[in-house]
Amino acid sequence: MVLLPLKIPLYYTVPDPKLHPSRFGSTIAMSFIWLIALSYIMAESVETLGRLIGIDSYTMGITVSAAGTSFPRSEEHTSELQSQP
């Protein structure tokens, strides 16, 4: 339910390659467009948050980059540990 505002525009703008195999190029293109747009929004949001709490944008960028690369790895390791007997 939380992701519904994101899922609705994605559903209508990115063609499903399983339903339309001939449109895989537009699926890739729209995925890149969404990636660029959401990355821009995230960067602007982090910069604004940093200004509000008094941290310069460089420090906020490094922190978010570090967190962005660490969280997927930690999730991967957690799922591996849970799947082991």
Secondary structure, 3 states (H helix, E strand, C coil): CCCHHHHHHHHHHCCCCCCCHHHHHHHHHHHHHHHHHHHHHHHHHHHHHHHHHCCCHHHHHHHHHHHHHHHHHHHHHHHHHHHCC
